[in-house]
Amino acid sequence: MQTAIAFDDPSDVATRLAAVGYLPDAAIAQVVFLADRLDKPILAEGPAGVGKTALALALAEATGRRLVRLQCYEGLDEAKALYEWDYHKQLLRLQADEGGRWDDLEGDIFSESFLLSRPLLEAIRSPEPVVLLIDEVDRVEVETEALLLEILDAFQVTIPELGTIEATTRPLVVLTSNNTRELSEALKRRCLYLHIGYPTIEREKEILLRRIPDLPDVLGTRIAETVATIRELRVRKAPSVSESIDWARTLLALGIDELDGAATEATLNVLLKYQSDIDQAIKDLPLSQP
Amino acid sequence: MIDTLAEFVEELRAVGIPVSMVEALDAAEALRVADMGSPEALRAALGATMIKSARHYPAFEAAFEIFFGARAFPDEGGVEGDVVASVTPAGAEAGGGGGETADVLMAAIVEALATGDDEALRRLVAQAVELLAGMEPGRPVGGRYYLYRVMRRLDADRLLASLAAAMVGGGPEHDALGGVLLDARARRALERLRDELRAEILRRLVVDRGAAPVARTLRRPLVEDIDLMHATRLEIEELERAVGPLARKLATRLANRRKHGAEGRLDVRRTIRRSLAHGGTLIDPRFRPPRRSKPELVVLCDVSGSMATFARFTMQLTYAIGNEFSRVRSFAFIDGLDEVTGFFDTRSGFHDALERMNREADLVRTDGHSDYGAALGEFVARYPGVVTPRSTVIVTGDARNNYRASGVEDLAWIADRARALFWLNPEASRYWDTGDSIMSLYAEVCDGVDQVRTLRQLEAFVERVALPTARPPGVRNPRSVLT
């Protein structure tokens, strides 16, 4: 198996991610670098909308690798995650050759040309290295997690009829979790753990300015500070980074360049998605008063 | 470095963070390949390899600060470029007549914070600790008192005001919201100063006594080991953050009894439909989705004074479950009982709900001391239809009944009708049945009685609820007391 090293050092990670529009903090850059060097998957955990999935997308773009994505959901199984035998094709093969000897046929229909690759198998069979994103891994049942273990730790898949398929190249693996449940120890032990929280005000402002080049600097500061203050309120769903980007876009589209209390109140529904949260913010922040 | 790492791992394990052998080796490997030029890089590397839960990060960071923080600025030590000396004339007493020294330092610190000059800030912080903390070598302390001393001398209120004054300009601050944001900015700067001071004090403590002893002094329980009965306000906030995932787990465990892979009855219509693609061969059988059971949860919480902290926590848990799981009915009691489900619906925030419950629910009949007998009697009389064979009933309370009638026959009535009845007691099991506690009397009719003093014990309980045993109709519960 060839190991392709994607990054020279953490600052290389930072520059190249920044070049594709993702601004990592020091911890993210370091962990990505280690994942590349130690050949370990990254388990990114944190609240929704702070850029966990975006990290994988940005990694693919920055390294020029193909992104293979496995979206997890309750009830995900082997046939959807790893591989499946192509029953229909096997059946046709059997019908086409009715007089054939069973031994020949068996060897034939359980060969690679009758195998349907699902994302995990596809990621390790790919001739050039890929970025494998296993999204929202906390949605699958604990038992299903076990499916992932072999691939995460040895980059191989064992198919009973065929034997073990080893990776030709090491994929860069990113798993994301919204922390709706604790993942199993076995899974966590195999990964580098990266907690992505809400960014600092300075970083959030930088992200805003990077994503929306037209945004005036002063407005960017104001947005970042307001969002940080709202996150400290007791709200059910704190605004995510993507929501603050949406908010900034909304303000720009409405032509608001001075964000006062009234303008904030009028556009709060972009930032907060529960009526009770909006009420809470209106109660706790001096918005409409002059 | 490897020696320090070994000591560090030992400390993490002592705090209760599970660091496996493999993870410690990964950390060592990370140290080998990565450039550890900055404390952030080092922290990221160690954190990523050894800490696998956000819950453990605060403890990890505290220990990291002790073991590796001191190494972050190796060039420091002597206080050079002495701001105070250069500003105050020589001979202006540095130690005794503090007022002036503190003023000069404060002005310089405000300046450094407002302009974001980290280098200067670090120097000033070192000086402030040197001059104002009055640290005594060799004392086995955690440094909180030293921090308090410095902050008192620097006068936090005045500091905050001058910070706000120095920071004006950076947005339209003339409106009310701008004022709030400005205050927040000043508060963050003050917090930053506090962190820097804490780090500096810690650094000196470590130089004085070595990392491991300081870590031992400062060791705090992990969130999952915090005593729910005696949690501080700060700890309660930590707990509230941790409770969400646990509630979701309990909700899914109760609802999702479908075994993975187990499918329902054969769906003849769809199977035949599918067979058309294969010339009528029934090769691809289809099954109906399995029927999901729709269990219900009924929670009875003792919210009397002695249970205040724990009750707050159980209500939080109930609220969080309510967010996940629609079939929850919650009741609170002291010596009267009232349904509180409505207060904890998902539209209002938890803290509003708690306030409304305290204001509006009718929980006190006579004197406001727990009366389980009266409460259980009232439940059976007023809400007889709530408990069905699908309900799991959870009672939380210390079973301290102030020597009143137990009402155990009402509890037995509930147990007979429910799928399962669990009792969670926040008191240490060795105190059960002492004084006015009548725990074992109630335990006789419960499916399980658990001591739940910490999140970890609650988690263990949730794991067990995960395996509900279907009871054939008409068969009474096997009574067992789990500790």
Chai-1 contact restraints between the chains, C-beta under 6 A:
chainA,res_idxA,chainB,res_idxB,connection_type,confidence,min_distance_angstrom,max_distance_angstrom,comment,restraint_id
A,A26,B,E40,contact,1.0,0.0,6.0,A-B,restraint_1
A,A27,B,A44,contact,1.0,0.0,6.0,A-B,restraint_2
A,Q30,B,A41,contact,1.0,0.0,6.0,A-B,restraint_3
A,Q30,B,A44,contact,1.0,0.0,6.0,A-B,restraint_4
A,Q30,B,A45,contact,1.0,0.0,6.0,A-B,restraint_5
A,V31,B,A44,contact,1.0,0.0,6.0,A-B,restraint_6
A,V31,B,A48,contact,1.0,0.0,6.0,A-B,restraint_7
A,L34,B,A30,contact,1.0,0.0,6.0,A-B,restraint_8
A,L34,B,A34,contact,1.0,0.0,6.0,A-B,restraint_9
A,R37,B,V33,contact,1.0,0.0,6.0,A-B,restraint_10
A,E141,B,H260,contact,1.0,0.0,6.0,A-B,restraint_11
A,E143,B,H260,contact,1.0,0.0,6.0,A-B,restraint_12
A,T180,B,R248,contact,1.0,0.0,6.0,A-B,restraint_13
A,R181,B,P245,contact,1.0,0.0,6.0,A-B,restraint_14
A,R181,B,K249,contact,1.0,0.0,6.0,A-B,restraint_15
A,K188,B,K52,contact,1.0,0.0,6.0,A-B,restraint_16
A,R189,B,S20,contact,1.0,0.0,6.0,A-B,restraint_17
A,L192,B,A48,contact,1.0,0.0,6.0,A-B,restraint_18
A,Y193,B,A48,contact,1.0,0.0,6.0,A-B,restraint_19
A,Y193,B,K52,contact,1.0,0.0,6.0,A-B,restraint_20
A,L194,B,A48,contact,1.0,0.0,6.0,A-B,restraint_21
A,H195,B,A54,contact,1.0,0.0,6.0,A-B,restraint_22
A,V218,B,G171,contact,1.0,0.0,6.0,A-B,restraint_23
A,T221,B,G170,contact,1.0,0.0,6.0,A-B,restraint_24
A,T221,B,G171,contact,1.0,0.0,6.0,A-B,restraint_25
A,R222,B,G171,contact,1.0,0.0,6.0,A-B,restraint_26
A,E225,B,L181,contact,1.0,0.0,6.0,A-B,restraint_27
A,T229,B,A184,contact,1.0,0.0,6.0,A-B,restraint_28
A,R234,B,G349,contact,1.0,0.0,6.0,A-B,restraint_29
A,R234,B,H351,contact,1.0,0.0,6.0,A-B,restraint_30
A,E258,B,P172,contact,1.0,0.0,6.0,A-B,restraint_31
A,D260,B,D175,contact,1.0,0.0,6.0,A-B,restraint_32
A,G261,B,D175,contact,1.0,0.0,6.0,A-B,restraint_33
A,G261,B,A176,contact,1.0,0.0,6.0,A-B,restraint_34
A,G261,B,L177,contact,1.0,0.0,6.0,A-B,restraint_35
A,S276,B,R347,contact,1.0,0.0,6.0,A-B,restraint_36
A,S276,B,S348,contact,1.0,0.0,6.0,A-B,restraint_37
A,S276,B,G349,contact,1.0,0.0,6.0,A-B,restraint_38
A,P286,B,A176,contact,1.0,0.0,6.0,A-B,restraint_39
A,P286,B,L177,contact,1.0,0.0,6.0,A-B,restraint_40
A,Q289,B,A176,contact,1.0,0.0,6.0,A-B,restraint_41
